[in-house]
Amino acid sequence: MLAVKDGLADGMNYGYDARMLDDQVTDCSWVVKTDQADENLVIQGIGAIYEDLELPLQIKVGAEGICKFETQSLSDLDPSLEVYFLDKELNLATKLEAGIPAEFNLASGEYNDRFYVVFKTAEVLAIDDLNTISDDLVVFYNTTTGSISINNSSEFTAKNVSLYNVLGQQVVKVNTDYTNVTGVTIPVQVATGTYLVTFEYNNSTTITKKLLIK
């Protein structure tokens, strides 16, 4: 559990934080760094939630397989902020919503300084086309094929197709130049979450679209 109380300092807050005492073979905990040693907590109290806050996790996996990280409640979270599960090794961020887990495959072992819970302003995601397109250009994520689709009833060109996560990190880049086509399909294998796809359209316009990948 993560709790917020005005006035709490960084680090251990005795009477508010709860250490992990019953350590399981497969487990997860908050990590708080102190002058003596890292503390693993089942309850962490902090003074405030703010943009770019990063809270490290320790994840222990007893047997290789699919892991799911899910929040049960986001009560009292400022509506201007959104929360993400961040894998720093793969540079992938998955938005956390109550009842919708972030899923990933992990080998057995202990993971430190890789997984974080991070907070970003919702405005980061409020991005649509940067330019008004007057024709029938359609850009979407095809859940059936697991691919980005760019379609138009008229022929078009597209190049420098890139996919970014909400932290602005490029996770897919396609070097192919598509010329005189009516459709482009780009398979992607990324974690669920919100992304931005950008590409050069008809050699004159940069298109940016928000995609929800499930």
Legacy VTK file of the C-alpha trace (Angstrom):
# vtk DataFile Version 3.0
C-alpha trace
ASCII
DATASET POLYDATA
POINTS 214 float
0.000 0.000 0.000
1.075 3.562 -0.714
-0.247 6.240 1.618
0.107 10.012 1.513
0.211 12.379 4.484
1.339 15.988 4.397
4.577 16.521 6.252
6.056 13.044 5.901
9.735 13.160 4.990
11.611 11.076 2.439
12.961 7.796 3.776
11.598 5.847 6.740
8.687 7.361 8.653
8.262 5.365 11.835
4.629 4.882 12.739
3.609 5.188 9.086
5.859 2.810 7.149
5.610 -0.953 7.636
8.572 -3.240 7.010
8.176 -6.508 5.149
8.540 -9.230 7.774
7.028 -12.281 6.079
9.195 -12.526 2.963
7.838 -14.999 0.393
9.623 -16.833 -2.442
7.623 -14.730 -4.901
6.949 -11.273 -3.523
6.963 -7.536 -4.144
7.810 -4.601 -1.908
8.557 -0.905 -1.941
12.243 -0.043 -1.522
13.343 2.880 0.634
17.027 3.751 0.802
18.465 4.775 4.162
21.962 5.604 5.408
22.316 2.111 6.863
20.662 -0.177 4.284
17.699 -0.441 1.960
14.372 -1.065 3.676
11.706 -3.264 2.073
8.202 -2.076 2.918
4.694 -3.445 2.527
3.287 -0.006 3.410
5.083 3.164 2.367
4.072 6.620 3.538
5.129 9.686 1.559
4.519 13.417 1.906
3.022 14.018 -1.540
2.495 12.565 -5.008
3.832 14.807 -7.762
4.860 14.718 -11.407
7.961 12.608 -12.139
7.829 10.895 -8.742
9.500 7.481 -9.049
9.069 4.811 -6.388
11.363 1.776 -6.710
10.164 -1.781 -6.231
11.861 -5.031 -5.396
10.310 -8.022 -7.153
11.211 -11.616 -6.286
10.192 -14.440 -8.603
10.312 -18.036 -7.429
9.541 -19.687 -10.770
9.797 -18.344 -14.307
6.503 -17.294 -15.861
4.000 -14.528 -16.472
3.873 -11.929 -13.709
1.011 -9.510 -13.218
1.221 -6.175 -11.414
-2.155 -4.667 -10.621
-3.508 -1.841 -8.497
-6.682 -2.455 -6.533
-7.489 1.204 -5.952
-6.328 4.666 -7.003
-8.470 6.514 -4.496
-7.699 10.184 -3.851
-5.178 10.377 -6.690
-5.056 13.878 -8.155
-7.012 13.698 -11.451
-4.220 15.609 -13.194
-1.816 12.722 -12.510
-1.652 9.223 -13.937
0.327 6.283 -12.595
2.500 3.877 -14.574
4.419 0.671 -14.007
7.887 1.284 -15.462
10.390 -1.325 -16.623
13.633 0.661 -16.906
15.525 -2.201 -18.522
13.100 -2.404 -21.455
12.135 1.293 -21.347
8.449 0.367 -21.221
5.743 2.094 -19.200
2.288 0.599 -18.689
-0.537 2.750 -17.363
-2.045 1.334 -14.188
-5.807 1.366 -13.873
-7.833 -0.432 -11.243
-8.506 -4.002 -12.368
-6.221 -3.869 -15.439
-2.882 -5.633 -14.774
0.500 -4.995 -16.342
1.720 -8.389 -17.580
5.293 -9.442 -18.321
7.445 -12.568 -18.370
10.241 -12.871 -15.822
12.851 -15.498 -15.079
13.250 -16.619 -11.488
15.391 -14.341 -9.363
15.429 -11.031 -7.532
14.922 -7.768 -9.400
16.251 -4.542 -7.904
16.468 -1.109 -9.527
14.504 -2.226 -12.593
10.805 -1.790 -11.813
9.239 1.447 -10.601
5.869 3.035 -10.013
5.971 6.493 -11.600
3.574 9.416 -11.840
3.058 11.699 -14.850
0.664 14.527 -15.608
-2.306 13.490 -17.710
-1.509 16.327 -20.120
1.429 14.283 -21.416
-1.123 11.972 -23.001
-3.450 14.668 -24.319
-1.878 14.666 -27.757
-3.718 14.180 -31.034
-2.751 15.080 -34.597
-0.293 17.965 -34.752
-1.678 18.815 -38.173
-5.170 18.748 -39.612
-5.497 16.070 -42.259
-8.238 16.732 -44.808
-8.283 13.276 -46.425
-9.208 9.816 -45.124
-6.036 8.970 -43.224
-6.718 6.503 -40.398
-4.118 5.423 -37.813
-4.982 2.801 -35.180
-3.725 -0.225 -33.256
-5.169 -3.501 -34.555
-5.679 -5.741 -31.524
-6.382 -8.783 -33.712
-3.040 -8.695 -35.536
-1.032 -6.901 -32.831
0.087 -4.231 -35.254
-0.053 -0.528 -36.027
-2.202 0.173 -39.081
-1.947 3.277 -41.269
-4.635 3.363 -43.952
-6.003 5.743 -46.561
-8.359 5.300 -49.513
-5.868 7.309 -51.594
-2.214 6.461 -52.154
0.240 8.059 -49.755
3.836 7.882 -48.611
5.059 7.330 -45.066
8.532 7.084 -43.561
10.393 7.294 -40.259
7.637 5.507 -38.358
8.422 5.497 -34.620
6.588 4.437 -31.475
7.176 6.199 -28.148
6.009 5.352 -24.664
4.533 8.010 -22.375
7.973 8.822 -20.958
9.123 9.895 -24.415
11.319 6.839 -24.965
11.458 5.387 -28.479
10.520 1.692 -28.315
9.987 0.947 -32.035
11.639 2.466 -35.112
10.929 1.405 -38.723
13.416 2.469 -41.383
11.250 1.389 -44.335
10.001 4.087 -46.723
6.442 3.296 -47.840
5.723 4.857 -51.241
2.409 5.008 -53.136
0.589 2.675 -50.755
-2.934 2.653 -49.366
-2.098 0.713 -46.231
0.831 0.020 -43.891
0.906 -2.708 -41.228
3.677 -2.712 -38.612
3.716 -5.605 -36.080
4.784 -4.516 -32.584
5.521 -6.411 -29.404
5.344 -4.032 -26.466
3.705 -3.962 -23.070
0.118 -2.808 -22.769
-0.272 0.930 -22.289
-0.569 4.258 -24.069
1.917 5.159 -26.800
2.508 7.812 -29.439
3.166 6.850 -33.056
4.798 9.433 -35.325
5.715 9.397 -39.009
6.326 11.653 -41.982
3.262 11.741 -44.226
3.416 12.570 -47.943
6.916 13.993 -47.435
5.565 17.190 -45.930
3.591 16.565 -42.742
4.543 15.013 -39.415
1.701 12.966 -37.955
1.467 12.138 -34.247
-1.299 9.869 -32.964
-2.030 8.489 -29.537
-2.518 4.697 -29.455
-3.881 2.529 -26.660
-2.254 -0.885 -26.893
-4.003 -3.704 -25.027
LINES 1 215
214 0 1 2 3 4 5 6 7 8 9 10 11 12 13 14 15 16 17 18 19 20 21 22 23 24 25 26 27 28 29 30 31 32 33 34 35 36 37 38 39 40 41 42 43 44 45 46 47 48 49 50 51 52 53 54 55 56 57 58 59 60 61 62 63 64 65 66 67 68 69 70 71 72 73 74 75 76 77 78 79 80 81 82 83 84 85 86 87 88 89 90 91 92 93 94 95 96 97 98 99 100 101 102 103 104 105 106 107 108 109 110 111 112 113 114 115 116 117 118 119 120 121 122 123 124 125 126 127 128 129 130 131 132 133 134 135 136 137 138 139 140 141 142 143 144 145 146 147 148 149 150 151 152 153 154 155 156 157 158 159 160 161 162 163 164 165 166 167 168 169 170 171 172 173 174 175 176 177 178 179 180 181 182 183 184 185 186 187 188 189 190 191 192 193 194 195 196 197 198 199 200 201 202 203 204 205 206 207 208 209 210 211 212 213
